[in-house]
Amino acid sequence: MTEASYTVEGMTCGHCATSVREEVSELAGVQSVDVDVESGRVTVTSDTPLAADAVAAAVTEAGYRLVA
């Protein structure tokens, strides 16, 4: 298992967190996604390390932006 944290810009509420969680959860190998709206932090636990561009694409699909 591996864990990685990302900063997501634009989340303001529980609905935002749910949208991001659902999109990132669809990536292959993801076991869990923890979203903290206040800090903008998204922590992903997965079987193997995820490609940053795949996570960025999932966050974009949810309507937000991954901060590099």
N, C-alpha and C positions, 0 to 999 in steps of 0.2 A: 504494500500500500504506500501511496505517496500523497502528500498534502501540499497544496499551493494556494497562495492568497493573491488576489487581484483587487485593484481599485476600479470601481465602476462609477461613472459620472452620470448624474441626472435622476437617480432614484430618490423619491421623496415620500413613499408610503408603502404600506403592506402589499398593495396590488403590484407595485414596481418590483418588490422583492419576489413575489410569486412568479411574475413573468420571467425574471432572470433565472430563478431557480428551475423553472420548468424547461427553459431552453438549454441551459447548461447541463441539466440532468440527462438530456437526450444524447449527449456525447458518449461514444463507446468507452466503457470501462469506468464511468463515473459511479461512485458508490453513494456519495452524499454531497450536498451543496448547502452551505450555511451562509445566509445573507444578513449583513448588518446595515440597515438603511442609513442610520445616523452617521456612520463612518464611511459608508460606501464600500466596505470590504466584503468580498465574496471569497469564501474559503471552500476549496474543492478537494475532496478525498477521492482518489481514483486508484485503479489497479496498477497503472503505469503512468509516468509523467505525460501530461497532455501538451499538445502543440499550442503555443500561445495564439497562433492565428485561428485555430479552431475555437478556442475559448472566446476570442474577440468576435468571431463571426456569430457565435451563439448569443453573445451579449447584444450585438448589433441587431440581430433578428428579434430580440426582445424589445428593442427600441431605445437602447442606451449605448454608452460608449465606454470601452475599456481604456483606462488611462495607462500609458506605457510607463 
